[in-house]
Amino acid sequence: MATKQTTTVPLLPLRGLLVYPTMVLHLDVGRDKSVQALETAMIEDHLIFLVSQKEMGIDEPTEEDFYHTGTLAKIKQMLKLPNGTMRVLVEGLNRAKIVSFKQEEKMFSVDIEQHTEDHEKTSEDEALMRTLLQYFEQYIKLSKKVSQETLATVTDIDEPGRLADIITSHLPVKVDQKQEILEMLDVKERLEKVIEYINNEQEVLQLEKKISQRVKKSMERTQKEYYLREQMKAIQKELGDKDGKTAEVSSLLEKIEKAGMTDHIKEVALKELDRYEKVPASSAESSVIRNYIEWLISLPWTKETEDILNIKRAEKILDDEHYGLEKVKERVLEYLAVQQLTKSLRGPILCLSGPPGVGKTSLARSIATSLNRQFVRASLGGVRDESEIRGHRRTYVGAMPGRIIQGMKKAGTINPVFLLDEIDKMSNDFRGDPSSALLEVLDPEQNNTFSDHYIEETYDLSNVLFIATANNLATIPGPLRDRMEIIDIAGYTELEKLEIAKRHLFPKQLKEHGLGKTQLNIKDEAFLKIIRMYTREAGVRSLERTLASICRKAAKQIVGEERKRITVTPKTLEDFLGKPRFRYGQIEEEDQVGVATGLAYTTVGGDTLSIEVSVAPGKGKLILTGKLGDVMKESAQAAFSYIRSRADELGVDPSFHEKLDIHVHVPEGAVPKDGPSAGITMATALVSALTDNPVRKEVGMTGEITLRGRVLPIGGLKEKTLSAHRAGLTKVLIPRDNEKDIEEIPESVREYLEIVPVSHLDEVLKHALVGESL
């Protein structure tokens, strides 16, 4: 049972500290009022009341700033320190509560009511004490902030209230919680509260221990990895790899971060980099992984050039670099106009079809310049392995991506102009069909997820402007041809060649041969003679080579003979180029029996074809020579059968097939010839030979024949009429169904040629034979 006493004593406020009864403690006191309270207590009975402040930061506390329950203590010793503060040793006596507060000028003094404990220990108190000691022992083991000597001292305490006070003073609880214990006068309640506090502290300590162990394991793992890496560096150094992989891996990681990859691709690259770091440098797989990572880094994933959508600028660039080719230029300008309006047009797939030397490749380069895009070219001539397009799988030795991915790496942007050169010259064998692999590349609905076997991840090609070139569309598989927009580029007329030579070819050759404009001059008449008598082609490659030959010879004369200026005229042309290679004008100098001039379409443009027929006594044999293909042979058979069926009307002996052997020959026998356009030419030559009626030398013709004499339409009309113009023909017979294609023929050629549409062989013979055959 507790007793109550009232006493007046000086007050010493404590900051962040609390003293329990029976505790002995050193205090450092510095505030003036606190020092005065100590001095007053020392003069009187050495008693002082110790109470805690509610807020530590208050230097001049008032009555409201103190707790009202504290500890009456006795000053055991007091010492003045050099810095002016007082060090005092106090011993707590009893709990006390402020009854009244007296604030004097120099210090605080209070009337207090003491509570001396006179508690009889019960068996319940004993149980609580044992529980508290057990918990405190566990706490000491977990905390290790309280010494074992403290545990031994606490164990000897037999008073329940004092035990609760001493153990509370060793717990890291807040001052307000310690104050709560100080204010508890009931011993049993105090023991239970301390047990609750120490139990909470144990839980916190156990959590701290778990966290510490987890951190320690992580630290140990990090230290272990560091140690192993250092060991690996040492081993690699001994093996000859001086810097190891650390610097290399760091460099690759930095490049991956800067490559602008999509999140998925970046995740793949980092995963491969982690594999590369773990694989020994001596392993063959190490170089495979590194090459793969470098390919991922070097590919453009997001970088693109900004299109300059200026139609006038593009038109000027195309006109400056190419003469003619109006249809192609118009298509490019249409693409620019639509893209300028929509801002989101996917790249079309254009296929420039035409004979060699007409400017297909250089036109594609000009398109890239006009769009302000990167230009990249992949030559597909002779490709017959699917891996050339889709790449090899990484499991193979020497694996690498296909030409599409290689081209994208070279371009460095996701929206280049990509030229697929010679797309018609691909073939296939046991290694696969590359033209089928191109189906995905050239399909706007699929190429945004193009898959290369080496890269394995999908790559977006939808922003690429693909341009293909081909000489012969017939060799391109149907499904592939269906995915492209075909733009035909026929051969050039004489006037176009003349302008191209003057504007582009000749200045280029002058520059390449180190000649000035004043040193070498070629007259327009000389240019025309070169075109007519030294070159016979659809394009301008031979023309450029011929001009290069003139430049070389001129350079020799300027250097060797010290000539300052050379002018090439038609008369002096033979001094530079020798005798003319071709005869310009009529193919035949006079009308001949059994010789007709046909017009053919080849991979190098249009050409004229002379078909000869001779008749000799025999048994009706039809002999075909000149390395003819199946279609040409069938045309000859059809013409032969038609003449037999209408022998009387044509003025031919009806029994000629029994008495005469007929020999059909196409000169240049070493050159394979095939195609469905020589039917009416063969029929005309046969009728001429059988009726002894000459064929007009100025007439050329093209068209297939049926057994009833109908003339069927053909392709390549523009190229064929250009070849007729080059050969000097003045009249051309074409199928009536091709009348709609006449508009494609250049105006200068139409003015020179008389183009006659025919629908039946009878009309052909009227125009082709000298005499009237009907």
C-alpha positions, 0 to 999 in steps of 0.5 A: 500500500502506498503512502502520501507526503507533501513537500516543497522542493526546487524543480529541475526540468529534464529534456529527453530524459526520465529518472525512476526511483532508486536510479542513480544517474549523472546529469549535465545542467546548463540552463540558468534556472536549472543551475539555481534550482540545484544550488538552492537544493544543495543549500537546503536538504539536497532534495530536488524534483526531477520532471520531464518536458513534453517538448525537448526544443523549449528553452524557457518552459512554463507550467503547461510544458511539464509532465505533472508526475516526476521523481523526487531525487537526492543530490549525491554530488555536484561538480562545476565544469570548465564550460560553465555547466554543472554535472550532478549525480542524483539518486531517485527516491520516490514518485511524486506529483505536482500539487501546486506550481511556484514560479520564482524569478530565478528558478522553479519550485513546486509543492509535491505529493510523494508516493512511497511504495509499500506493496506486498508481493503476491504469487501473481506478482511473482509470475509477472516478474518471472515473465518479465525477466524471461522476456528481458533476457530474450530481448538482451539476446536479440538486442545485444545493446544491454550487457549480461551484467545488467541482466544479473543485476536486474535478476537480483531485484525482489521488488516488483515495482522497482523491477518494472522501473529498472527494466523500462529504463533500459528499453529504447522506448519513447519518453512519453511511454516511459512517463506512462510507466512512471505515472502508473502507481499500481504495481501489477498494472505497471508490470503488465505494461512493461511486459507489453512494451518489451514484447513489442520491442522483441517483435521489432528486433526480430524483424530487424534481424530478418532484414539484417540477414536478408541484407547480409545475404545480398551483400554476401552475394554481391561480394561473392560476385565481385570476388568471382569477377575479379578472379575471372579477370585474373584468369582472362589476363593469364589467358591473354585477354588483357582487359577481360569482358568487363569494358566490352560488356559496359560498352555494349550496354551503353550502345544498347541504351542509345540504340533506340530499340523497342522495349521488346528488342531491348529486353532481348538484347540485354538477355543476350548480353547477360549470356555473353558475359557468362560465356567464356571468351574462348568459346565459339558461342561467345563470338556468335552472341557478340555478332548478334548483339552488334547486329541488333545495335547497328539496325535502325529501330526508330531513326528516320529522315524527314521527307521533304515533300516539295513537289516543285523541288522534286520535279526539278531534281528529276528533270535535272538528272533525267531527260524524258521518262515522263511517266515515271516522274509523274508517278513519283510526284503523285506519291509525294502529293498523296503523302503530303496530304495524308502524312501516313502513306505507306511506301508503294512497291514500284517496279521499273521495267525496261531494257538495260541502259535506260536509267532505271537504277539512276532514276531510283537514286534520284527519287531518293534525293528528291525525297531526302531519303537514304538510298540503298541498293541490293543486287538480286541478279543470280540469287538462288538461295532463300537465305540471301533474303531471309538470312541464315539461322544462328545455329549455322557457322558463318550465319548472317542476316539476309540482304534486306536487313543488311541493306537496312543497316547500311541505310541507317534509317527506317525509311530509306529508298531501297532498290531491289536491282535485277529482280527478274534474274533470281532463280531457285534450286534445292536451297529454296525460292528467293522470289517467294521469300520476297513476297513478304518483303513486298507486301504492304500488309505483311512487311511491318512484321518482316522476320529474318532468320538471323535476327529472329525478331520482327522488323518493320519495313512498312516505311521503306519505299521499295523500288525494283528493276527488271529487264524482262517481266516474263521471268518474274513469278506471278504472285511477286509481280502482282505485289508491284506496280509496274512502270515500263521504261522503253528505249529512247528515241534519237532526239532523246539520246541526243539530249541525254548525250549533250546534257549528261553523258558527255559532261560526265565523261569530260570530267572523268577524263580530266578535260575542260569544256573548251578542250573537246567539242562534239557537233550535234551532227556528230552526236547523231552519227554516233547514235545511228551508226556506232550504237544500236540499242534501247538505252545509252550505255554503248553511247556512253562507252563510245563517248568515253572512247572519243574522250580517251583519244582526245586526251592522248592528242592533247597530251601527246600532240599538245593540241589545245582544242579538238572539235569532232565533226561527222567527217572526223568521227571515223578518225576517233571511232573507226568505220561505222558498225551499223548501216543506218537507213533501210534494212534492205536496199531493194524489195526482195522476194521471200524476205519480210522484216518483223519487229521483236521485243527482247530483254535489251529493248526492241529489235528488227528481225529479218525472216527469209523463206526459200522454196525448192522442188521437193516433197513438201518438207517445212524446214525451220532454222535460226535457233527458233523457240517452240512459239516461233515454230508454232507460228510458222506451222500456223502460217503454213496451214493458213496458206494451204487453206487459202491457196486459191485466194492467195494465188498459190498452187494448191499442191505446193505442199506436195511438190515444194520443200519450204525453208524458213530461216531467221538470220543470226542463228546463234541467238535464241529467238522466241515469242508470239509476235512473228506469225504475220511476218512468217506468213508474209514471207511465205506468201511472197516466196510462193507467189514470187511477189516482193515484200516492200523494204520499208515495211515492218510488221508485228503480230501473231496469226491464227489458223483463220488469218486473224491478227492477234495483239502483242506486247512491247509496241513502244519498244518495237516501233522505236527499233523500227525507227532506228532501223529506218523503216517508214511503215509499221503494221500492228494488230488492231487491238494494239491501236490503244497503245499508239499513244505511248509511242513518242511524238517524234517517232509517230511523225516519222512512222506510218503506223497501220492497224490491221486485223487480218492477214489479207490487210497485211499482204495488201500493205506488205507486198509490192504487187496486188496479191488478192 
